[in-house]
Amino acid sequence: MAPNKRMMLQADMNRIYDDEYYSEQKIKQEKFFVRPSRQRKMKKTKIFSIGMGIDLPFCIIILILLTIGTIMMFSASYAFSYYTQGDSYYFLIRQLIFIAIGLGAMCLMSFFNYNKLHRIAPIVLAISYIALLVVLALPSDSGVKRWIPLGMFNIQPSEVAKFALILFFAHWASKYYNKMQFARYSVLPGAIVFGTTALLLFFEPHYSGIVIIAILTVLMLYIGGMKTKYLFIGFVIMVGLVLILAMTGGLSYAMSRMDGWGQALVYTDEDMWQTTWQTRNSLYAIGSGGLWGLGLGQSRQKYLYLPEPQNDFIFAIVVEELGFIGATIILLIFALLVWRGITLSLRAKDKFGKLLGIGLTSQIGIQVVLNILVITDWLPNTGISLPFFSYGGSSLIMLLAQMGIVLSISRTANIERQ
């Protein structure tokens, strides 16, 4: 080949290599050197994407429980609703409004940077104290003060207090995690926060709320790093306080709730028979459900035998209509929700996210267990609602908003798994 042709061919090949190199570098630039703001914008548009996306399985489990709960709430309430309100759909319509507000709050909180709650945790706790004080200044309803009326629905400050307590201890334990083995950083703040909240709930009175926040306090301090021996000491002190209050008459309301505990199916006298009416009809409903249930909508006890079946005793209607098999499946879905929420929280990028997510998810599991124990007469008859099932605005909205925070935590958990 002539020298001139060889040189021309070499020049063409060099130009081709230069063009390919330039194209490759351009692709790399576009891939790796896109502006961060543009990257964030692109990720945020993908709601369920890896990285900035929420955890889809956890979201689906919530929606499944919410759907089943709404159906069962309507099935349990329409007879009572027609009798008391003249409209079979009264509780259903209001519950659907609460669900719409709650889902909006859940969606909003899922996009909210949960770390901002770290800084305002003491403020949220102070707001819960103010709400608990306000409710004490309002007129009582059947001898108790638990709700702040706001138009079409009432706010129950104890629901805000549960969230505030979990948030504060997640904030405190993550801030002083290396010092939580010392009593001044674990026992002292735990006693102050729990003691003041429990005292305000005591004057309502709302003893079931005290039990729940006591369990949540122990849980948060324990996973936050407090030594086990302090839990034992605290338990002994609590038992001592309860005994002192019981002997001095300070627990008269609670003791009245314990009348008939474990005797719902035993006839002693007419007064006790009336006292145990609700628990006894709950047991009738559970027993008549059998293995497969009477069928959806076929409950007998909801026809004014079981008082207000749409509230705390709704799971008795669930067992009656869906049977042991249906009830077990629902409990397994609850267990799956708690397991998934804790798993996501453990994969959070920071200690605060881990503690907050575990606390919020565990609250659901605690309330489910306590509710089942009450309707089966293993615990005294107290007002403990079943998450996503029981009728109520403040409880449902707060729960869905809290699940939105867990979904926000799941975004960082997804980033860790990339």
N, C-alpha and C positions, 0 to 999 in steps of 0.2 A: 504494500500500500504506500502511496506517495506520502512524503512528509507533510504536505499541506493538508491532505485529506485526513491524515491521522490526527493532526492538531485540531482540525475543525470538529471531528468526532469527539475528541476528548473534551473540547469546550462545551459541546452539546450535553455530554454526560454530566459534566460538572454543574451545568445550569439545572439539569433535571434533579440532581442530588440537592442543590440549593433550594429548589422549589419544594421538594418533599420535606426537607428539614424545616423550612419556613412554615409549611402547613402544619407539621407536627408540633412545632413550638407554639403556633397560634392556638391549636386545640388545647395544649397543656395550659396555656394562659387562661383561656376561657373556662377551663375546668377548675383550676386551682386558684385563680386570682380574681374571681368574681367578687365584687364588693360585699362585705359582710352583711350590710343592710339588705342587699338584694337576696342573699342566701337565706336570711331569716324570713324575708317576705315570702320566698318560694316555699319554705318549709311550713310556714304558718297556714298556707292555703291548703295543705294536705292534712286534714283533721286527724286521720287515722294513720298517718305515715310514720315510719320509723324515725326516731329522733325527736321531732317536735310533736308527734302524734300521741293521742291518749291511748290507753290500753283497751283495745276493742273487746276482748273477752270479759274484762271487769265491767265495762259499760253494758254489755249484753246481759250479764247476770243481773245487774241492777234493774234493767228494763223488764226482764222476765219476772222478777219478784214483784215489781210494781204492777205489772199487768195482772198477774194472778191475784195479788192483794186487792186490787180494785174490783175485780170480778167477785171475789169472795166477800168483800165489804158490802157490795150491793146486794148479794144474795142473803147476807146475814141481816141487813138493815131494812129491806123494803117493807116488811110487815110492821115493824116498830115505827118506821118513818111514816107510814100511812096512818097508823093509830094516833101518833102524837102530833104530826104536822099536817095530816090530810093530803100528803103527796108522797107516793112511794119512791120518787126520785130525789127527794130533798137532800139526803146525805150524799147520794151519788153525784149530783150536780156540784155541790160544794167541794166534795173531794176532788173532782176533776179540775176545779179551779185551783185548788191547792197544788195539785200535781203539775198544772201548767206553770204556776209560779215557781214551784220547786225545781222543775226541769230547767227553767230559765236560769235560776240561781246556780244549778249544777253546771250548766254549760258555761256560764260566766266565770265561775270559780275554776273550771278546768283550764281556762286560758289565763287565769290570774297567777302571777308569780308568788308561790306560797312562801318564799323567803321574806316577802314583805310583812308577813304576819309575825315573823321573828321579832321585829322591832316594836310592834304594837301589842304584843301579848299582854303586858301589864295594863294597857288601856282597855283591852277587851275584858279583862278580869274586873277592872273597876266598873265598866258598864254593866256587867252581870250583877255586881253588888248593888248598883243603883236600881236596876230593874227589880231585884229581890226586895229592896227597901220600899219601892213604889207599891208593889203588890200588897205589902203589909199595911199600907196606909189606906187601901181601898176596902169597901164593904165586903164582908164575907159571903160566901155562897155555900149554904148548907153546913156552916160551921168551919169552913176552910177558906183560905185566901191563896189561890194559885194562879189566877188569870188576870191579865190586864186587857180589858175590852177595847178593841179597835175595829169598830164597824162590823163587817160581816164575819170576822173571826177574832178569837182571843189569842193573845201571846202568853205563853207559859214560861216565865223567867227561868224555871229550873232547866229547861232545854238549853237556854243560852248559857246557863251556869255549867252544864256538863261540857259544852264545847270550850268555854273559857278556861275551865280547869285543865282539860287535856292540852290546850294550846299553851297555857302558862308553864306547866311542868315540862312540856317538850322544849320550850324556850329555855327554862332554867337548867334542865339537865344537860342540854347540848352546850350551854354556855359554861357550866361548871362541871363538865363530865369527869375531868381528872380529879375533882375534889369531892365527888358524890359519896365516897366511902366514909367521909367525915360527917358526923351528926349535924354540925352547924350548917352544912350545905344540903342536907337531905331531910333529916328528921325535923329540924326547926322550920324551914319554909313549908314543908309538907303539913306540919301540924297547924301552922298559921293559916294557910290557904284553905285546907280542908275544914279546920275548926270554924272559921268565920262563915264559910259557905253553909256548913251543916247547921250552924246556929240560926242563920236566917231561914233555912228550910224548916227548922224545928218549930219556929213560931208560925209557920203557915197553917197547920203542920203538913209536912210532906215527907214521911219516913221512908217511903220507897225511893224517893230521890236521894235521901241521905245514904241509903244502902248502895245505890249505884255509884255515887261520887266517891264513897269509901273504897269500893272495889277499884274504881278507876285511879284513885290516888295511889293505892298500893301497887297497881300495875305499872303506872308511869314512873314511880320512884324506883321500883325494882328493876325495870329495863333501863332506867336511867343510870344505874350503877350503885344504888344504895345497898348496904350490907344486909344479909338475910336476918341477922340477929336483931336488927332494929325493927323488922316487921313483926317478929315474935313479941318484942317488948310493947310495940304499939297495939298489938292484938290484945294483950293482957290489960293494958290501960283502957281500951275501948270496952272490953267486957266489964271491967270495974265500973266505968261510968254508966253503962246501961243498967247494971244492977242497982247502983245508987239512985238513979232516976226512977227506976221501977218501984223501989221501996218508998221513995218520997212522993210518989204520985205524979211525977213529971212526965210519965209516958201513958197517961190515961187514955188518950186517943189511940195510941198504938195497941194498948192492952185490950181495948174494945174491939179492934180489928182481929185480935187473936182469939176472941171468943168463938168457940166452935171449930177452931182449927183442928183438922184431922177427925172431926165428928160429923161431917156432912151427911153421911148415910146412916147415922145412929140417932134414933129418936129418944130424947131425954125429957124434953118438955116443949110446950107450944112456942115459947119465946125463942128457945134455941133452934127450933125447927124453922122459924122465920129468919133468924140470924144467918143460918147456913143456906138459905134459899138459892142464892146465886151460885155458890160453889156446888151445891147438890145437883142443880140442873145442868151445870157444866159437866159433871161426871156422868149424868144421864145421857147427854149428847155424845160424849166420847164413847161410852159403852155401846150405845145404839148404832154407832158408825160401823162397828165390826171391822172386818178385813178390807172390804172394798167400798164401804160407805153406802148411804141411801141414794146417792146421786146428786149432782149439782142442782141446787135449788130445792131439794126435797127435805131439808131439815124440818123437824117438828118443834124442837126446843126454841127456835127463833120466834115462834108465834106467841110472844109475850110470856113465855115460861122463863127464859133466860133474860134478865133485865139488861137493856142496852147491849145487845149482842155485837154491835158494830165496834165496840171499844176494846177494853182489855181482854174480854173473853171470846174474841172472834175466832181464835184457833180451835175452840171447842166445837164451833159450827163447822169449821174446816174439816175436823176429824169426823164429825157426824155425816157430812155430805160426801167427802172423798175417802173416808176410811183410813185405816192404818197405813195402807200402801201410799195413798196420796199424801198424807201428812208426812210420812217418812221422806218422800221425794222432795217435798218443800223444805224440810229441815236439812236435807243434803244440799239443796241449792244455797241455803243460808250458810252452811259450812263451807261450801265452795267459794262463796263471796268473801268470807272471813279469811280463808286460806289464800285466795288470790290477792286480797288487799294487803295482807301481811307480807307475802312474797314480793310484791311490788315495792312496798315500803323498805324492805331490807336491801333492795337494790338502788335506793335513792343515793344521790351523790354526796349528801351531807348528813350529819347526825341529826339535825333538826327535822329533816324530812323523814328519816327513819322513825323517830320517836312519834312525830305527829301522825304519820300514816298508820302506825300500829295502834296508837290510842284511839283514833277515830274509827278504825275498822273493828277493833275489839269491843267498842261500845255496843255495836250491833249484836255481836255474839253474846255479850253479857245480858242484854235486854231480852234476847230470844230465850236464853236458858231460864232466866228468872220468870218470864211470862209463862213458859211451859210448866214450871214448878208450881206457880200460883193456880193455874186452871186445873191442875191435877191434885190440888190440895196438899202438895208437899211443902208449900209455904203459905203463910197467912194471906188472906185476900187483901192485896194492896194494888194501887193504881200503877201498873207497869204495862205500857203499851207494847204491841208487837210491831216492830219496824216494817214499814211499807204495807201493812195490813190494817192496823187499827185506824179508825176515823180520827182526824185531828189535823188542824192546819199548822200550828207552830212546830209540832214534832216532825211532821212529814217534810216541811220546807227546810227545817234545820238539818234533817238527815240527808236530804238530797244535796243541799249546799256543802255539807261535810264530805259527801261522796265526790263532789266536784273537786274538792281540795285533794283527795286521794288520786283522782284522775290527773290533776296538775302535777302531783308527785310522780305519777307514772310516766310523764314526759321525760323527766330526768332519768328515770329508771330505764327507759328505752334507749337513751343516749349511751348509758353505761354498757348496754348489751351490743352496741354496734361493733 
